[in-house]
Amino acid sequence: MIKKYLKLYYVDSVPEVQMDCDWTATTKKKYFYFLQEIKRQKIAPELSATIRLHQIKYTTSSGIPPVDKGLLMCYNMGTLQNIESKNSIIDPEEFEKYQSYIKMYSLPLDAGLPVFEWYVLFRNNKYAGLFQYMPTSFLEGCKKQGNHFFKIVKDTVISDRLLKAGDLLRYENSNIASVKK
């Protein structure tokens, strides 16, 4: 498939192919086999894989993927579905808990940093979805609760999705201070 798209877009060569998969102890064997097969095809000089923080910490069960290097995902650190989370995108204090494991990881790592924001929807205090964009005019009509929550005051449709009065939106972003830290 990669070769097909390189040819379709007249790309002669690429320096790196990167695979993204949140593999687990039960899926790693198949995923690692897949990576070996991609590497065998020599599509690019380097093959990399995204690496999550939990995969850095639990290498015994997660394993180390058979790639040239990894891209450490320095984001999506919190529990998105937990209404108590302040910011599931980036949390410097949570990241610090993994520092010693990062130093011991046997693959060279690049860092993937977040530069995005979103709104997490909760209905009856339960996770109900994500919105990448929310019109400012709509948010101005909501009741602000604390620093990051907006309470929806009337039923509304945004991006073909129903938001009900009483639903909560938690705003999360990757502010520059957290990213630098």
Protein Blocks (a to p, Z undefined) as FASTA:
>chain_A
ZZmmmmmnopabdfbdcddddddfklmmmmmmmmmmmmmnomafbdcddddfklmmmmml
nopadbfbdcddfehkbcfklmkbmblmbcfklmmmmmmmmmmpcbdcddddddbddddd
deehiafbdcfbdcfklmmmpccehjkbccdfbdcdeehiacdehiacddddddfklmmZ
Z
